[in-house]
């Protein structure tokens, strides 16, 4: 159940949040909001793969 929830959340994140890797965002120049979004997407992706 947990894995299914995170897979659905990962799909929603893909549609809602921007892809910073395609924009070639420099992490040193990223704002705190951008860093928070990156962290959120990383956490969701990690949990959806477990």
mmCIF file as gemmi writes it, N, C-alpha and C atoms, coordinates in Angstrom:
data_model
loop_
_atom_site.group_PDB
_atom_site.id
_atom_site.type_symbol
_atom_site.label_atom_id
_atom_site.label_alt_id
_atom_site.label_comp_id
_atom_site.label_asym_id
_atom_site.label_entity_id
_atom_site.label_seq_id
_atom_site.pdbx_PDB_ins_code
_atom_site.Cartn_x
_atom_site.Cartn_y
_atom_site.Cartn_z
_atom_site.occupancy
_atom_site.B_iso_or_equiv
_atom_site.pdbx_formal_charge
_atom_site.auth_seq_id
_atom_site.auth_asym_id
_atom_site.pdbx_PDB_model_num
ATOM 1 N N . UNK Axp A 1 ? 0.827 -1.195 0 1 0 ? 1 A 1
ATOM 2 C CA . UNK Axp A 1 ? 0 0 0 1 0 ? 1 A 1
ATOM 3 C C . UNK Axp A 1 ? 0.869 1.256 0 1 0 ? 1 A 1
ATOM 4 N N . UNK Axp A 2 ? 1.93 1.252 0.81 1 0 ? 2 A 1
ATOM 5 C CA . UNK Axp A 2 ? 2.812 2.41 0.894 1 0 ? 2 A 1
ATOM 6 C C . UNK Axp A 2 ? 3.481 2.674 -0.453 1 0 ? 2 A 1
ATOM 7 N N . UNK Axp A 3 ? 3.932 1.614 -1.108 1 0 ? 3 A 1
ATOM 8 C CA . UNK Axp A 3 ? 4.612 1.757 -2.389 1 0 ? 3 A 1
ATOM 9 C C . UNK Axp A 3 ? 3.659 2.296 -3.454 1 0 ? 3 A 1
ATOM 10 N N . UNK Axp A 4 ? 2.437 1.839 -3.453 1 0 ? 4 A 1
ATOM 11 C CA . UNK Axp A 4 ? 1.436 2.3 -4.411 1 0 ? 4 A 1
ATOM 12 C C . UNK Axp A 4 ? 1.144 3.789 -4.221 1 0 ? 4 A 1
ATOM 13 N N . UNK Axp A 5 ? 1.057 4.203 -2.963 1 0 ? 5 A 1
ATOM 14 C CA . UNK Axp A 5 ? 0.817 5.611 -2.654 1 0 ? 5 A 1
ATOM 15 C C . UNK Axp A 5 ? 1.946 6.486 -3.179 1 0 ? 5 A 1
ATOM 16 N N . UNK Axp A 6 ? 3.19 6.064 -2.948 1 0 ? 6 A 1
ATOM 17 C CA . UNK Axp A 6 ? 4.328 6.859 -3.382 1 0 ? 6 A 1
ATOM 18 C C . UNK Axp A 6 ? 4.482 6.857 -4.902 1 0 ? 6 A 1
ATOM 19 N N . UNK Axp A 7 ? 4.096 5.779 -5.565 1 0 ? 7 A 1
ATOM 20 C CA . UNK Axp A 7 ? 4.134 5.768 -7.025 1 0 ? 7 A 1
ATOM 21 C C . UNK Axp A 7 ? 3.129 6.761 -7.594 1 0 ? 7 A 1
ATOM 22 N N . UNK Axp A 8 ? 1.955 6.833 -7.015 1 0 ? 8 A 1
ATOM 23 C CA . UNK Axp A 8 ? 0.944 7.801 -7.459 1 0 ? 8 A 1
ATOM 24 C C . UNK Axp A 8 ? 1.41 9.225 -7.171 1 0 ? 8 A 1
ATOM 25 N N . UNK Axp A 9 ? 2.036 9.413 -6.019 1 0 ? 9 A 1
ATOM 26 C CA . UNK Axp A 9 ? 2.547 10.729 -5.657 1 0 ? 9 A 1
ATOM 27 C C . UNK Axp A 9 ? 3.68 11.145 -6.593 1 0 ? 9 A 1
ATOM 28 N N . UNK Axp A 10 ? 4.516 10.213 -7.004 1 0 ? 10 A 1
ATOM 29 C CA . UNK Axp A 10 ? 5.609 10.504 -7.933 1 0 ? 10 A 1
ATOM 30 C C . UNK Axp A 10 ? 5.055 10.946 -9.293 1 0 ? 10 A 1
ATOM 31 N N . UNK Axp A 11 ? 3.981 10.314 -9.74 1 0 ? 11 A 1
ATOM 32 C CA . UNK Axp A 11 ? 3.363 10.712 -11.011 1 0 ? 11 A 1
ATOM 33 C C . UNK Axp A 11 ? 2.782 12.113 -10.91 1 0 ? 11 A 1
ATOM 34 N N . UNK Axp A 12 ? 2.175 12.422 -9.77 1 0 ? 12 A 1
ATOM 35 C CA . UNK Axp A 12 ? 1.619 13.763 -9.57 1 0 ? 12 A 1
ATOM 36 C C . UNK Axp A 12 ? 2.732 14.806 -9.514 1 0 ? 12 A 1
ATOM 37 N N . UNK Axp A 13 ? 3.833 14.471 -8.85 1 0 ? 13 A 1
ATOM 38 C CA . UNK Axp A 13 ? 4.964 15.401 -8.769 1 0 ? 13 A 1
ATOM 39 C C . UNK Axp A 13 ? 5.522 15.704 -10.149 1 0 ? 13 A 1
ATOM 40 N N . UNK Axp A 14 ? 5.557 14.699 -11 1 0 ? 14 A 1
ATOM 41 C CA . UNK Axp A 14 ? 6.101 14.877 -12.344 1 0 ? 14 A 1
ATOM 42 C C . UNK Axp A 14 ? 5.282 15.879 -13.141 1 0 ? 14 A 1
ATOM 43 N N . UNK Axp A 15 ? 3.976 15.895 -12.899 1 0 ? 15 A 1
ATOM 44 C CA . UNK Axp A 15 ? 3.102 16.818 -13.619 1 0 ? 15 A 1
ATOM 45 C C . UNK Axp A 15 ? 3.056 18.204 -12.981 1 0 ? 15 A 1
ATOM 46 N N . UNK Axp A 16 ? 3.195 18.261 -11.654 1 0 ? 16 A 1
ATOM 47 C CA . UNK Axp A 16 ? 3.035 19.529 -10.941 1 0 ? 16 A 1
ATOM 48 C C . UNK Axp A 16 ? 4.328 20.341 -10.888 1 0 ? 16 A 1
ATOM 49 N N . UNK Axp A 17 ? 5.412 19.703 -10.483 1 0 ? 17 A 1
ATOM 50 C CA . UNK Axp A 17 ? 6.664 20.415 -10.255 1 0 ? 17 A 1
ATOM 51 C C . UNK Axp A 17 ? 7.549 20.412 -11.494 1 0 ? 17 A 1
ATOM 52 N N . UNK Axp A 18 ? 8.346 21.476 -11.675 1 0 ? 18 A 1
ATOM 53 C CA . UNK Axp A 18 ? 9.22 21.55 -12.846 1 0 ? 18 A 1
ATOM 54 C C . UNK Axp A 18 ? 10.391 20.571 -12.742 1 0 ? 18 A 1
ATOM 55 N N . UNK Axp A 19 ? 10.952 20.239 -13.895 1 0 ? 19 A 1
ATOM 56 C CA . UNK Axp A 19 ? 12.131 19.376 -13.934 1 0 ? 19 A 1
ATOM 57 C C . UNK Axp A 19 ? 13.367 20.268 -13.999 1 0 ? 19 A 1
ATOM 58 N N . UNK Axp A 20 ? 14.091 20.336 -12.91 1 0 ? 20 A 1
ATOM 59 C CA . UNK Axp A 20 ? 15.261 21.207 -12.861 1 0 ? 20 A 1
ATOM 60 C C . UNK Axp A 20 ? 16.449 20.622 -13.605 1 0 ? 20 A 1
ATOM 61 N N . UNK Axp A 21 ? 16.464 19.318 -13.821 1 0 ? 21 A 1
ATOM 62 C CA . UNK Axp A 21 ? 17.567 18.729 -14.578 1 0 ? 21 A 1
ATOM 63 C C . UNK Axp A 21 ? 17.474 19.114 -16.049 1 0 ? 21 A 1
ATOM 64 N N . UNK Axp A 22 ? 16.272 19.226 -16.582 1 0 ? 22 A 1
ATOM 65 C CA . UNK Axp A 22 ? 16.122 19.661 -17.965 1 0 ? 22 A 1
ATOM 66 C C . UNK Axp A 22 ? 16.418 21.148 -18.125 1 0 ? 22 A 1
ATOM 67 N N . UNK Axp A 23 ? 16.241 21.907 -17.058 1 0 ? 23 A 1
ATOM 68 C CA . UNK Axp A 23 ? 16.547 23.335 -17.09 1 0 ? 23 A 1
ATOM 69 C C . UNK Axp A 23 ? 18.012 23.599 -16.774 1 0 ? 23 A 1
ATOM 70 N N . UNK Axp A 24 ? 18.754 22.549 -16.447 1 0 ? 24 A 1
ATOM 71 C CA . UNK Axp A 24 ? 20.171 22.616 -16.08 1 0 ? 24 A 1
ATOM 72 C C . UNK Axp A 24 ? 20.403 23.618 -14.955 1 0 ? 24 A 1
ATOM 73 N N . UNK Axp A 25 ? 19.631 23.466 -13.906 1 0 ? 25 A 1
ATOM 74 C CA . UNK Axp A 25 ? 19.722 24.337 -12.741 1 0 ? 25 A 1
ATOM 75 C C . UNK Axp A 25 ? 21.003 24.03 -11.968 1 0 ? 25 A 1
ATOM 76 N N . UNK Axp A 26 ? 21.751 25.069 -11.642 1 0 ? 26 A 1
ATOM 77 C CA . UNK Axp A 26 ? 22.948 24.922 -10.817 1 0 ? 26 A 1
ATOM 78 C C . UNK Axp A 26 ? 22.503 24.902 -9.354 1 0 ? 26 A 1
ATOM 79 N N . UNK Axp A 27 ? 22.809 23.819 -8.639 1 0 ? 27 A 1
ATOM 80 C CA . UNK Axp A 27 ? 22.346 23.677 -7.259 1 0 ? 27 A 1
ATOM 81 C C . UNK Axp A 27 ? 22.923 24.751 -6.331 1 0 ? 27 A 1
ATOM 82 N N . UNK Axp A 28 ? 24.077 25.268 -6.652 1 0 ? 28 A 1
ATOM 83 C CA . UNK Axp A 28 ? 24.649 26.32 -5.822 1 0 ? 28 A 1
ATOM 84 C C . UNK Axp A 28 ? 23.903 27.638 -5.968 1 0 ? 28 A 1
ATOM 85 N N . UNK Axp A 29 ? 23.219 27.822 -7.087 1 0 ? 29 A 1
ATOM 86 C CA . UNK Axp A 29 ? 22.473 29.053 -7.323 1 0 ? 29 A 1
ATOM 87 C C . UNK Axp A 29 ? 20.968 28.878 -7.083 1 0 ? 29 A 1
ATOM 88 N N . UNK Axp A 30 ? 20.554 27.701 -6.689 1 0 ? 30 A 1
ATOM 89 C CA . UNK Axp A 30 ? 19.132 27.424 -6.47 1 0 ? 30 A 1
ATOM 90 C C . UNK Axp A 30 ? 18.634 28.135 -5.217 1 0 ? 30 A 1
ATOM 91 N N . UNK Axp A 31 ? 17.392 28.567 -5.268 1 0 ? 31 A 1
ATOM 92 C CA . UNK Axp A 31 ? 16.784 29.194 -4.102 1 0 ? 31 A 1
ATOM 93 C C . UNK Axp A 31 ? 16.382 28.099 -3.104 1 0 ? 31 A 1
ATOM 94 N N . UNK Axp A 32 ? 16.014 28.527 -1.912 1 0 ? 32 A 1
ATOM 95 C CA . UNK Axp A 32 ? 15.603 27.56 -0.898 1 0 ? 32 A 1
ATOM 96 C C . UNK Axp A 32 ? 14.337 26.814 -1.3 1 0 ? 32 A 1
ATOM 97 N N . UNK Axp A 33 ? 13.448 27.467 -2.003 1 0 ? 33 A 1
ATOM 98 C CA . UNK Axp A 33 ? 12.222 26.809 -2.476 1 0 ? 33 A 1
ATOM 99 C C . UNK Axp A 33 ? 12.57 25.742 -3.503 1 0 ? 33 A 1
ATOM 100 N N . UNK Axp A 34 ? 13.469 26.049 -4.418 1 0 ? 34 A 1
ATOM 101 C CA . UNK Axp A 34 ? 13.892 25.076 -5.421 1 0 ? 34 A 1
ATOM 102 C C . UNK Axp A 34 ? 14.579 23.881 -4.765 1 0 ? 34 A 1
ATOM 103 N N . UNK Axp A 35 ? 15.398 24.133 -3.757 1 0 ? 35 A 1
ATOM 104 C CA . UNK Axp A 35 ? 16.062 23.048 -3.032 1 0 ? 35 A 1
ATOM 105 C C . UNK Axp A 35 ? 15.042 22.179 -2.295 1 0 ? 35 A 1
ATOM 106 N N . UNK Axp A 36 ? 14.014 22.803 -1.749 1 0 ? 36 A 1
ATOM 107 C CA . UNK Axp A 36 ? 12.965 22.049 -1.061 1 0 ? 36 A 1
ATOM 108 C C . UNK Axp A 36 ? 12.202 21.156 -2.041 1 0 ? 36 A 1
ATOM 109 N N . UNK Axp A 37 ? 11.913 21.666 -3.224 1 0 ? 37 A 1
ATOM 110 C CA . UNK Axp A 37 ? 11.224 20.873 -4.241 1 0 ? 37 A 1
ATOM 111 C C . UNK Axp A 37 ? 12.091 19.704 -4.679 1 0 ? 37 A 1
ATOM 112 N N . UNK Axp A 38 ? 13.381 19.94 -4.868 1 0 ? 38 A 1
ATOM 113 C CA . UNK Axp A 38 ? 14.306 18.87 -5.252 1 0 ? 38 A 1
ATOM 114 C C . UNK Axp A 38 ? 14.353 17.804 -4.17 1 0 ? 38 A 1
ATOM 115 N N . UNK Axp A 39 ? 14.426 18.226 -2.921 1 0 ? 39 A 1
ATOM 116 C CA . UNK Axp A 39 ? 14.446 17.284 -1.799 1 0 ? 39 A 1
ATOM 117 C C . UNK Axp A 39 ? 13.164 16.479 -1.706 1 0 ? 39 A 1
ATOM 118 N N . UNK Axp A 40 ? 12.045 17.133 -1.895 1 0 ? 40 A 1
ATOM 119 C CA . UNK Axp A 40 ? 10.74 16.45 -1.863 1 0 ? 40 A 1
ATOM 120 C C . UNK Axp A 40 ? 10.646 15.397 -2.957 1 0 ? 40 A 1
ATOM 121 N N . UNK Axp A 41 ? 11.03 15.787 -4.184 1 0 ? 41 A 1
ATOM 122 C CA . UNK Axp A 41 ? 10.968 14.847 -5.3 1 0 ? 41 A 1
ATOM 123 C C . UNK Axp A 41 ? 11.921 13.672 -5.082 1 0 ? 41 A 1
ATOM 124 N N . UNK Axp A 42 ? 13.076 13.93 -4.519 1 0 ? 42 A 1
ATOM 125 C CA . UNK Axp A 42 ? 14.037 12.863 -4.234 1 0 ? 42 A 1
ATOM 126 C C . UNK Axp A 42 ? 13.48 11.9 -3.199 1 0 ? 42 A 1
ATOM 127 N N . UNK Axp A 43 ? 12.883 12.427 -2.14 1 0 ? 43 A 1
ATOM 128 C CA . UNK Axp A 43 ? 12.321 11.585 -1.079 1 0 ? 43 A 1
ATOM 129 C C . UNK Axp A 43 ? 11.178 10.722 -1.599 1 0 ? 43 A 1
ATOM 130 N N . UNK Axp A 44 ? 10.296 11.318 -2.401 1 0 ? 44 A 1
ATOM 131 C CA . UNK Axp A 44 ? 9.169 10.567 -2.961 1 0 ? 44 A 1
ATOM 132 C C . UNK Axp A 44 ? 9.671 9.481 -3.907 1 0 ? 44 A 1
ATOM 133 N N . UNK Axp A 45 ? 10.63 9.831 -4.746 1 0 ? 45 A 1
ATOM 134 C CA . UNK Axp A 45 ? 11.179 8.851 -5.693 1 0 ? 45 A 1
ATOM 135 C C . UNK Axp A 45 ? 11.842 7.702 -4.96 1 0 ? 45 A 1
ATOM 136 N N . UNK Axp A 46 ? 12.605 8.006 -3.925 1 0 ? 46 A 1
ATOM 137 C CA . UNK Axp A 46 ? 13.274 6.97 -3.139 1 0 ? 46 A 1
ATOM 138 C C . UNK Axp A 46 ? 12.26 6.01 -2.518 1 0 ? 46 A 1
ATOM 139 N N . UNK Axp A 47 ? 11.204 6.543 -1.971 1 0 ? 47 A 1
ATOM 140 C CA . UNK Axp A 47 ? 10.186 5.704 -1.34 1 0 ? 47 A 1
ATOM 141 C C . UNK Axp A 47 ? 9.34 4.925 -2.345 1 0 ? 47 A 1
ATOM 142 N N . UNK Axp A 48 ? 9.204 5.442 -3.545 1 0 ? 48 A 1
ATOM 143 C CA . UNK Axp A 48 ? 8.421 4.718 -4.54 1 0 ? 48 A 1
ATOM 144 C C . UNK Axp A 48 ? 9.211 3.553 -5.13 1 0 ? 48 A 1
ATOM 145 N N . UNK Axp A 49 ? 10.525 3.583 -5.01 1 0 ? 49 A 1
ATOM 146 C CA . UNK Axp A 49 ? 11.358 2.514 -5.548 1 0 ? 49 A 1
ATOM 147 C C . UNK Axp A 49 ? 11.614 1.389 -4.548 1 0 ? 49 A 1
ATOM 148 N N . UNK Axp A 50 ? 11.39 1.655 -3.277 1 0 ? 50 A 1
ATOM 149 C CA . UNK Axp A 50 ? 11.656 0.625 -2.246 1 0 ? 50 A 1
ATOM 150 C C . UNK Axp A 50 ? 10.749 -0.561 -2.369 1 0 ? 50 A 1
